[in-house]
Amino acid sequence: MLIRVLVVDDFAPFRTFIASTLQKLPELQIISEVSDGLEAVQKAQELQPDLILLDVGLPKLNGIDAARRIKKVSPTSRILFMSQDSSADVVREALNLGAQGYVVKSDAGSELLSAVNAVLRGERFVSSGVVGQDFAGASVTRALEGVRPNRVSAPASRQNMKTAHRHEVGFYSTDRSLLDDLTQFIGAALKAGNAAIVVATESHRDSLLSRLQAHGVDIPTAIEQGRYIALDAAHTLSLVIFDGMPDPVRFFKLLRALIGTVAEAAQGKHPRVVACGECAPFLLAQGKLEAAIQVEKLWDEVSKIHDLDTLCVYSLASFHDELGSHIVQRICADHSAVYAR
């Protein structure tokens, strides 16, 4: 039996993340996506969904007030809150309204599916980030397996595991959050003795270098050993672009050489190579959408062939209106996980 789901969030990339995550449970069917609290109440009354994933910080009507109204117009719908807010007072208020669960967005990558399963079993779920508070006897379900972690430091935890490649994408509202995740992603790999390739803009390469050093990574040694290679995105693209589009032969030849070089230098027990890139974002910023999408597809093929872990990073300033939402969906289709900050 299909479980009908209403998704309510005003942040388009996060709705895309939810949709891609829920696809892993074939019994779930998203019947509508809305972006404000008033429309959420209207759709709940009209559609009578089995499950509502509801953001707290919504325009027109916040999620807490929307939930109060939804409980009146669609009393059988189960509500699972999602929010950036991890304060105990907000979580307690949400649960006291009759919601079945509360997921902190920063933990959604590792907890959303477990939260959905718990709520559908009739259990109450509270994110691990707020566990330890007294939530009126709520039984807290932990997310322990089966879902990709949301934290992009995950390659560090993979050093002793044999798992498939990952080609992930992050959408960032600020340079600071983008650089935070790049630092964590690359820093974890280098500290584990693995190798890293960075293809980014000059400003991001410089900022990342200083951040990695502040993070305790011995960058001079990593460079000397050949475990860290940083390249300029524009120059790298100039080597593989032909007639306005990335040439697969040139692309694979260049990446094969780079990966081979750093892979030989990796020193971990189970050595791996990680990469982060801004080639596709650089093309997108120039209005070259199809070239950007093709780069993502080629990166995915390279990741599969060489068992590579890749994080692509985009600034949300590159996306606008409905067209921006469509572009985000196309980008997400070529990635194994989606992050939004």
N, C-alpha and C positions, 0 to 999 in steps of 0.2 A: 504494500500500500504506500502510495506517495505521501510524503509529508510536505505540505505547502508552506513556503517560507516568504515572509515579507522582510525586506532589508531596508533599514532606515539610517542613512548617514549622509551628511552634506559634503563629504570629501570623496570625489569621484574615484581617485586611485585606491582608496580604502574599500569602496564598494567593489571595485574590480578584484582586489585581493580576497574579499569575502566570497565572491562568486567562484573564483578559481579554487579556493579552499573547499567550499561546499561540494564541488564537483566530485570530490573523493568519496562522498557518500551518495551512491546512486539513488537512494530512496528519497533524497531531498530534491525539491523542485522550487526554485525561486519564481514566485508568481508576480512579483512587483518589486521595484526599487524606487524609493522616494528620498527627497533630500531635506524636508522640513517637518516639524512636528504636527502642524495642522493637517498636512496631506497624509501623514502617517495615520492619524485618527480616522480620516475619511476612507482611506484604503482598507484599514482594519475593519471598519463597519461594512464596507462594500464586499470585501473578499473573505472575511472570517478565516484568516490564515491559522494554521496549526501552531506555527512558531514565528515570533517576531524578534529579529535582531535589531536592537534599538540603541542609537547613540544618545548620550546625555546632552551634549552641547549642540543643540539644533537651533536653526533660525525659526522665527515666528512663534514657536512654542517649544520650550525645552523638553527633553526626553522624560523627565520626571512627571511634569504636568501632562504630557501626552499619554504616558502610561496610565495615569489616573482616569483619563477619558476613555482610553482603549479598554480598560477593565469593565467599563459600563457598556460599551457598544459591541465588544467582542469578548465576552467573559471566559470563553473556553481557550482563547489564544494563550500560549505560553510565551513569556517575555524573557529574553536574555539581553541584559544591558551590555553595552560596550562603551568604554570611555577612556580618555587620557587621565582622568581624575582617579587617584587611588586612595583618597582620604576615607577614613573609616565612617565618618558622618554621612557622606554621600552614598557609600555602599550600603550602609544600614537603612537609609531612607528608601533606596531603591528596592531592597529586599522586603522592607515593611509594607511596600505597596502591593506586594504579592508577586513580584518578579521571581523567576526560578533561578536566575544566575546573574553574575556580574564578571565581565572579563575586562581587565586593564589592557588597553590597546597595545602597549609595548610588549605584552605577553601573548598577544593574539596568535602570532605565528606558531607558538608551541602549545597553546591551550584552547584555541577556538573549537577544534573538532571534539576534543574531550569535553568541553563545556556543553556543546550541542548534544552529544551523546548522553551526558549526565542529565540534562534537562528533559530529554525525551524519555529517559528511564524514570522520571519522576523525582530525581534527586536534585539537590540544590548545589550550585557550583559557585565558588568564589575564587578569583585569581590568586595564585601563590603570592603575588606582591602585596596582598592585603590580608593574607592568612595570619591568624594569631589574635585577631580582634574577636570580640564577642558579637556574633551576628544572630542573636536570638535563637540559638540552637541549630543554626544552619549546619548541615553536614557538608564538609568541603571535599570536593573531588579534585585530586591532583592530576595534572597532565604529565604522564611519565613515559609514554612511548607512542610511536606511530606517526608523529607529525614533525616536519622540519622545524628546527628552532628558528625563532624570529631574530635572535641576536646574531649579527653577522660575524661574531668571533668564532662561529662554529667550526671552521677548519682546524682550530687547535684541538678540538675534541675528536677530530677524525684521524689524528696521526697514527692511531693504532687500530684503525678500522679499515675494512675493505668494502667500500660502498661506491655507488655509481657517482658519476660526475655531477656537479651542480652548476647551473648557469642562472644566476639570480640577479634581480634588478631592484634598485632602491630609488624612490622618488623623494626629494628633499625640499623643504620649504626654505631652508637657510644653508649657506655654505658651512656653517659651523657643524650642523648635524651631519652633512655629507662627509666632512673631513673626520668627524668623530668615528663614523662607521668605517671609513677607509683605514683609519689608524688602527682600529680594533681588528679589522680583517687582515691587513698586511702584518701588523705587529704580532698577532698570535701565530701566524705562519712562520715568521722569521725566528721568533723565540723558540719555536719547536724544532728549529733546524731545517725547516722547509725552505723552498725558494719562491720568489715573487717577481712578477712582471707588472709594472705600472705604465699605462699609456694614458697620459692626462695632459691638461693644459699646464703651462709653465707655472702659473700662480698656485695651482693645486699641487703640483710636484714639489714646489718649494715649501709650501705649508705642511705637506705630508712629511717631508724630510725632517723638519724641525719637530713636528709632533711625535714622530717615531722615536727620535732621540730622547725627547722628554718622557716618552713612554718606557724608556729603559732598553731600547733596541740599539745594539752596537752597529749602526749603519755603516761606518767606514769599513769595519771588518766584513760585514755582509757583502758590500760592494767589492772589496778585494777578493773575497772568496768566489764571487760570481753568482751569489744567491739573490742579489737584488739588482734588477735592471729597470731604470726609469726612462721612458721615451716620451717625446713630444707628440701629442695626438695629431696635430696638423701635419707635421713632417711624416709621421708614420702613414697617414692616409695618402700623402702624395706618392708614396712608393707602391700603393696597391690600387689606386683609382685609375680607371681608363675609360674615356668617353663619359665621364660623370658618374660612373658606377664602379663599385669595388670588383676587381677582377679576381675570380676564385683561384686561379693558378698562382697569381702573384701573392694573394692573401695567404694561401696555405703554405707557400714556400717560405715567406717571411716568418710566419708564426711557428712553423716546424723548426726553423733554425733557432729562433729565440727559445722555444721550449726545450729543445735539445741541449742548448748551452746551460740554462739554469738547472735543468734536471740533473745533469752530471755533477753540479756543485751542491745539490741538496744533501743534507747530512742527517736527517731524521732517521729513526728506526725504520719507519715505513715512509720514505721520502716522497713528498708530493710537491706539485707546483700550483700556486694560486695566481690569479691575475685580476686586475681591476682596470676598467677601461672607460674612456670618454670619447672613443671614436664615433660611435653612433650619436651620442648627445651633441658632439661637435657638428656633425652633419645636419642634425635636426635643427640646431640653432641657426644654421644657414638656410633653412627652408628646404633641405634636401631629404624629404621624408622617405622616399623609396630607397635611396642609397643607404639611409640609416637602418631601415628594416632589413635590407640585404646584408649589411654588416652584422646585425644581430644573428641572422640565420647562419652566416659563415662562422661566427664565434661559436654558435651552438654545435656545429659540425666539428670544429676543432676541439671543443671541450669533450665531445664524445670520443673522438679518435684518441686523444691523449689523456683521457681521464683527468681533466683539468677542472679546478674549482674557479669560477669566474663571478665577479660582482660588477655589474654595470651601474653607473650612477647618473641620474638625471636631476636637473633643477626643475622644480615645479613651475618656475617662471616661463618655461618653454611651452606650457600647455594652457590653452584658453578655451572657454566656452564648450559647445558640443563637439567641435572639431578636435579640441584637445582631448576630450574624453575618448573619442574614437581612436585617436593616435595612441593613447595609453593602452587601450585594449589590444591594439595590434602589437605593441611592444611586449605586453605581458604574455601574449600567446607564445612567444619564443623563449620564455624563462620558466624555470622550475619552481621559483618562489618569488613573491613580490613583497617589498617592504615600503612603508610610507612614514615619513617623519617630518 
